Amino acid sequence: MTAVVYGLVQLPASADTRTQVREVFSPDGSVRKETVRVADLPRTTKSVDVAAEVVTIQQTGAPGSRYDLVFVGDGYTAAEQALFHSQVLTRWAQLSAIEPFRTLKSSFNVWQVNAISAQSGSDNDPTLGIEKDTALDGEFFCGGLDRLVCVDDTVALQYAALAPGADQALVLVNSATYGGSGGRVSVSSGGNALSGDIVVHELGHSIGGLADEYGGDPGTYPGGEPAEPNTSMANEATMRAQRLKWFSYLGRPTPDGGVIGTFEGGSYYDLGVYRPSEDSMMRSLGNEFNLIGIDQLTAAIQARTG
């Protein structure tokens, strides 16, 4: 099924002194957070009428009774929409091969929005200084960080909203160079297979409400029990004694390797906070979710879909 729908993008303010935290991903699977100025992010500089063909990749139920994932392309010309389609299929296959998405594949509707770009590719790819006229104004070297790929989130969300349902916008940038970013919109390179795990990691946040399990700040976690289910200030002895968080999982084998315990480091701090396993998808890419992540994602998906 295809449909053509229309909308209007509202332009963001021309100047902004705020900052945003973005996740930056590396080819070795490591993840870190970086703060970038909003003024340095891509933004539309002229009014844009949004007109796009919407293609059904998978529909298993009515929007609202399923999780609706919407792939939007950037840097794909009219002649490259077949390439975009093939990369959407590949990215969806990567995602749905990982638990719990494999078991719950029928709980998702998947849509493709064919945003047409005037030019092929992305700004600053493969080298700094290259400029391309694209639908979402995507760019590498976002905020001065070479692997950080950003798009105009406002425009991306407007395109995603053209699909019948839009719970999560997943932007593919027309590039074979590794890169991407996390935030309101998940961005990854459509032509780079390793970038596919960026989408998986980001759905851990948006669907499962999972915390990042990596550290980075050498200081001690400042306190306050994390709201997320997969990090805690309690070590294993305290967790068992007080029956906290994932106490009932302790000692159980986990798909990402080893057994569930309390491993120091998580929620962006190296000390004073613990995660359930040594190295899950929420710590570094290329891994499975741990048992806590799988069960949280499963519960969230089933709460929506029944």
Buried (B, 14 or more C-beta within 10 A) or exposed (E): EEEEBEBEBEBBEEEBEEBBEBBBBBBEBBBBBBEBEBEBBBBBEEEBEBBBBBBBBBBEBEBEBBBBBBBBBBBBBEEBBEBBBEBBBBBBEBBBEBBBBEEBBEBBBBBBBBBBBEEBBBBBBEEEEEEBEBBBBBBBBBBEBBBBBBBBBBBBBBBBBBBBBBBBBBBBBBBEBBBBBBBEBBBBBBBBEBBBBBBBBBBBBBBBBBBBBBBBBEEEBEEEEBEBBBBBBBBBEBBBEEEEBBBEBBEEEBBBEEBBBBBBBBBBBBEBBBBBBBBBBBBBBEBBBBBBBBBBBBEBBEEBBE
